[in-house]
């Protein structure tokens, strides 16, 4: 009931280009809806967290991260072959196919969104009295910064179009996260003041 009714493809030959286009578009549409549901759940959990995290809250954040990553991995593995994209590891370039490029962008956005609270935690708080927890949080935050870089690399060159505003938001969010992490590393007193 959360997904709309599929298009009627009975009137087209399965060998036609129109059939392939409508089928790919439908799969993309379903994948996009599923992404939006996952993003909404992540944002809802983030809104319910206290501003000043305790050890128990941070442990809960790590569990939530594990749950959301599992859901994202299940989403990725359920993509049809014609919409599959390689999971990025090193530097990445925009993909040629527009639909798979958008889905990869969603994938990276969800990864970065899941890791963003840990970047914020490292920038704004000290966990010196919890070395084991600090190591876990730092590892997750580092991965979050890597996803910021991936997102910045994967966005096609900006030019005037209807999605430029969203690209500018990606550039700004990623850049500010990277700047905050750099400043926090250079100035240890910055996060001690918080």
Buried (B, 14 or more C-beta within 10 A) or exposed (E): EEEEEEEEBEEBEEEEEEBBEBBBEBBBBBBBEBBEBBBEBBEEBBEEBEEEBEEEEBEBBBEBBEEBBEBBEEBBEEBEEEBEBEEBEEEBEBBEBEBBBBBBBBBBBBBBBBBBBBBBBBBBBBBEEEEEBBEBBBEBBBBBBBBBBBBBBBBBEEEEEEEEEEBEEBBEBBEEBBEBBEEBEEEEEBBEEE
